[in-house]
């Protein structure tokens, strides 16, 4: 039994490998069932918000209507928008009335685009610069980063005290700890963090990150983290390769390629 998911607004090409896979499964006699999930309707969104704020649905309904108009019922977007309203004190708990109150006119006038990245990026830029640096760095590894990578970063001056920064990022609901990995709570959060790196310096950022990790981990048994270090370095090659480092980087790529070949992971090896 296998369950997969994708966003139909992002996978629109009829020649996409996903559709080819689904067609091949059908031809092989494997039944494929498509389940389309849409956003919450106004009623269900109001129920979610009323439960979150511990108030009757009839009281939370005016707030829910505004949130629905701005998020179109996207649950993740709606909850994040709700959280941002609390951060900006447009939604706050009133001790005298013993319930949540809000400024309906100001919330309605909030300039929110239909892209969740607006809110996420806005929230991240309000965090301390060292926390922003941590999040942008983790975003370079994709949706999640191995804790061994984090431990190597902690050995450097630039990322010293990273455990405190991780706690802050977790408390801000940007990342979460999953077994031996630190994972962004949503791919859009990772995308927002990565967007904080200017396009003009992305290659340099990846390359410098890879070389930094290589400098502190040289001579150690990198195991699976070797691929992540090499990937960061390779992102900035050939334009940014440092004189005298060509041989070292070639050896790293050869070692990573050999390990991948031994595992029959020919795509990674290539």
Secondary structure as UniProt FT lines:
FT   TURN            8..10
FT   TURN            14..15
FT   HELIX           17..27
FT   TURN            28..29
FT   HELIX           42..53
FT   HELIX           57..71
FT   TURN            72..73
FT   HELIX           75..87
FT   TURN            88..89
FT   STRAND          91..94
FT   TURN            95..98
FT   STRAND          99..102
FT   HELIX           104..109
FT   HELIX           116..124
FT   TURN            125..126
FT   HELIX           129..139
FT   TURN            140..141
FT   STRAND          144..146
FT   HELIX           147..154
FT   TURN            158..161
FT   HELIX           162..171
FT   TURN            172..173
FT   STRAND          175..178
FT   TURN            179..180
FT   STRAND          181..184
FT   HELIX           187..194
FT   TURN            195..196
FT   HELIX           199..201
FT   HELIX           202..217
FT   TURN            218..219
FT   TURN            223..224
FT   HELIX           225..235
FT   TURN            236..240
FT   TURN            243..244
FT   HELIX           246..262
FT   TURN            263..264
FT   HELIX           266..269
//
